Amino acid sequence: MGIIIISVLFTVIGMILSGTLRSKFNKYSQVPLTNGMNGAEVAATMLRHYGIHDVEVISVEGQLTDHYNPANKTVNLSHDVYHGRNVAAAAVAAHECGHAVQHATSYSMLQMRSALVPIVSIAAPLQQYLLMFGLAGMSFFNSPIIMLVVLVAFGITCLFSLVTLPVEFDASRRALAWLDNSGVARGEQYAGAKDALFWAAMTYVSAALAALLQFLYLLLRFMGSRE
């Protein structure tokens, strides 16, 4: 039951943080940029500043679905960010370009996270099914062999979550530095961008902490089963 309690607790925390993030995004979406640039223009300008000419900035469906895809070198911005001429759009666009800069400069933690993606794509569904069985009240966690499988699956996703933290924090650091130095966002606009990216980072912190606690709980269970 311990791992189920941890999962439920951090699911609630994650929902609260996601709600706060959306609230911050909506708040700073009402604060226009002085220069009138939209998110796509901010992204293109930042990429040019770093001499990156092989990355395409495109619009994708959804809200807060923004991401950088290192496989096809695209900065994917949601409709509101791509077209938005506000602080929130600038912050998100610059953050995703921060990942493009990481890729271009061979940032080691991004390379590690990218290498883990294929493994996580297998481990994450396995982890979810194991949790479903646990919620159904099955007691197979008492088997050392199954416990080892569970431990490995949770260990992989935990490692991925922990590696994600420096990648996201570094992308935000690069974004904020560029927004300030370029003059795209300064003063209250810069403060708003920093606040928005802080709450975005907190969602990753929550996910990483949940993954770490789940893994440690299972590790203790596994070590106890071998005594």
Residue pairs with C-beta under 8 A, 6 or more apart in sequence:
2 217
2 221
3 131
3 134
3 214
3 217
3 218
4 131
4 134
4 135
6 210
6 213
6 214
6 217
7 131
7 210
7 214
9 210
10 206
10 207
10 209
10 210
10 213
13 206
13 210
14 203
14 206
14 207
14 210
17 199
17 202
17 203
17 206
18 203
20 199
20 202
21 64
21 196
21 199
21 200
21 202
21 203
22 63
22 64
24 88
24 195
24 196
24 199
25 64
25 88
25 92
25 196
26 88
27 88
27 192
28 86
28 87
28 88
28 91
28 192
28 193
28 195
28 196
29 80
29 84
29 86
29 87
29 88
29 89
30 86
31 86
31 87
31 88
31 188
31 189
31 192
32 85
32 86
32 87
33 42
33 85
33 86
33 87
33 89
33 90
33 184
33 185
33 189
34 189
35 183
35 184
36 85
37 45
37 85
37 90
37 184
38 82
38 83
38 84
38 85
38 89
39 77
39 81
39 82
39 83
39 84
39 89
39 90
39 92
39 93
40 57
40 59
40 77
40 82
40 83
40 93
42 89
42 90
42 93
42 94
42 97
42 184
43 57
43 75
43 77
43 93
43 94
43 96
43 97
44 57
45 182
45 184
46 93
46 94
46 97
46 101
46 175
46 178
46 182
47 53
47 55
47 57
47 75
47 97
47 100
49 178
49 182
50 97
50 100
50 101
50 104
52 100
52 101
52 104
54 73
55 73
55 74
55 75
55 100
55 104
56 73
56 74
56 75
57 74
57 75
57 77
57 82
57 93
58 74
58 75
58 76
58 77
58 82
59 76
59 77
59 78
59 79
59 82
59 83
60 66
60 76
60 77
60 78
60 79
61 78
61 79
62 78
62 79
63 78
63 80
64 78
64 92
65 76
65 78
66 76
66 77
66 78
66 81
66 92
66 93
66 95
66 96
67 76
67 96
67 99
68 74
68 75
68 76
68 96
68 97
68 99
68 100
68 103
69 76
70 99
70 103
70 110
70 114
73 100
73 103
75 93
75 96
75 97
75 99
75 100
76 96
77 92
77 93
77 96
78 92
80 89
81 88
81 89
81 92
81 93
82 89
82 93
83 89
87 185
87 189
87 192
87 193
87 196
88 192
88 193
88 196
90 179
90 184
90 185
90 189
90 193
91 175
91 179
91 185
91 192
91 193
91 194
91 196
91 197
92 196
92 200
94 174
94 175
94 176
94 178
94 179
94 184
94 193
95 171
95 172
95 175
95 197
95 200
96 171
97 175
97 178
98 170
98 171
98 172
98 173
98 174
98 175
98 178
99 110
99 167
99 171
101 107
101 171
101 174
102 109
102 110
102 167
102 170
102 171
102 174
103 110
107 167
107 170
109 163
109 166
109 167
109 170
110 167
112 163
113 160
113 163
113 164
113 167
116 156
116 159
116 160
116 163
117 160
119 156
120 156
120 157
120 160
123 152
123 153
123 156
123 157
124 153
124 157
126 149
126 153
127 150
127 153
127 154
127 157
130 149
130 150
130 153
133 140
134 141
140 146
141 147
141 150
141 221
142 225
144 222
144 225
144 226
147 218
147 221
147 222
147 225
148 222
150 218
151 215
151 218
151 219
151 222
154 211
154 214
154 215
154 218
155 215
157 211
158 208
158 211
158 212
158 214
158 215
160 211
161 204
161 207
161 208
161 210
161 211
161 212
162 208
162 211
162 212
164 204
164 207
164 208
165 204
165 205
165 208
168 200
168 201
168 204
169 201
172 197
172 198
172 200
172 201
175 193
175 197
176 190
176 193
176 194
176 197
178 184
179 185
179 186
179 190
179 193
180 186
180 190
185 192
185 193
